[in-house]
Amino acid sequence: MQELTHYINGAHVKGTSKRFADVFNPATGEVQAKVPLASVEEVSHAVEVAQAAQIAWGAVNPQRRARVMMAFVGLLNRDMDKLAEALSREHGKTFVDAKGDVQRGLEVVEYCIGAPEMLKGDYTDGAGPGIDMYSMKQPLGVTCGITPFNFPAMIPMWMFAPAITCGNAFILKPSERDPSVPLMLAELMEEAGLPKGILQVVNGDKVAVDALLENEIVQSVGFVGSTPIAEYIYGKGCAHGKRVQCFGGAKNHMIVMPDADMDQAADALIGAGYGAAGERCMAISVAVPVGDETADRLIEKLVPRIEALKVGPYTAGEDVDYGPVVTAAAKANIERLVQTGIDQGAKLVVDGRNFNLQGYEDGFFVGPHLFDNVTKDMDIYKYEIFGPVLSTVRAQSYEEAIGLAMDHEYGNGTAIFTRDGDAARDFASRINVGMVGINVPIPVPLAYHTFGGWKKSVFGDLNQHGPDAFKFYTRTKTVTARWPSGIKEGGEFNFKPME
Ligand code: NAD
């Protein structure tokens, strides 16, 4: 059995806590590795190493720091297949999707190559008589990030690339379910020229997270994961005086207007609802057709597409649309919620229960499900399922449809499918959700915009990546300077005592 490590001060280090978590191959259900769960002492050691290393790194000029990112991009491209393979093996997503996971992280690294521009600061010449004023953007010091299982390459890179280019040291506490790719990323950053101790990986669970939150040296905490944990980390991190941003769960609605191209809408829902087995915070989990006639046409288009979905292991290559979910517990939770949907009166139009894949009977596969006639009071509507389950809520008007998305406690992403510019424009303007798609089902902003939801999908002020990341990972210092009159007033030729 492979025993994974931490990555501290430029080396793989075995865990000393004697506590481990199982890392599964979700396609076979086998335990393929053990990951160490760090103790408070191991976390403190990593923090001290980071603090010592950060002083020199913070003093390196931004252009040189950006060059490390440039080299890192080259290494990510060189090792793309290797990273994607390791990612699929632990997460279960298809190989193509795993490459997308690396790619969307890589794009944020590319954006960080522009750090010198982002870190330039402001200058007022002549703020008063003989006075200049300038603002500098300085690193925070030791920063950390706690990341979810569902994007084990992308989300760590969204955090550590801007943190490090801003001159900080970063401690990554990745998900214990798929920790191998984060460890590989730390190695690659050093190969790219990053000094030891600036990017470290501490594997662990709540013990490690609490140790980071309580450590006085740690200046900021980034978190992405489920809403209850996001809320906990935000509260505790703020109480310990840290700068904190936490991104939580989602329930993303896609509104389908009567004038939408129904083939396009159905194709979009297949990818956005079932891609990555629905384990995306930007997955569409609720379809809201407007009018019964629209709903009937949409369901008619969806059913054959869903029934044709190919579910299997990533090793089957492009023959597979989506893979298993991450753990047996995740599968059991999805099945439990599906049962509540049936019990509470929703109509199960496509039944993915009892899905069985020959040769992979112990894998965590879940067949695709489609519900119709879902209502607001049902558990499958209220809670994030994080599985291949799409719920259809029939709305009788556009106002009812937009109201559903607005009233839901989550506000990560949403979409509208229509040919009508007026409806699309109204939707984009009024909706209280952070990321909006117009005929685009998964509107994930590119690296140079920012990513973040509203409502219970976020705790904190600034979004991820884009210009917000450079704000989050720097502190502003403003200098007011006045110089006494000097040599330009005329040379002094006689020796005079100082006055
Ligand atoms: P999770 O909340 O279970 O775990 C996230 C991280 O928190 C992991 O590193 C985990 O070790 C740690 N953690 C878990 N329990 C903890 C506790 N009690 N105390 C301290 N730390 C704890 O989330 P997950 O299952 O890994 O990821 C799926 C969730 O993440 C979904 O809810 C999804 O919507 C969300 N997500 C959100 C975004 C976003 O940008 N909003 C992006 C991706 C995923």
Residues whose N, C-alpha, C, O or C-beta is under 5 A from the ligand:
A	BS01	NAD	I146 T147 P148 F149 N150 K173 P174 S175 E176 G204 D205 K206 V209 V224 G225 S226 T227 I229 F247 G248 G249 A250 C281 S457
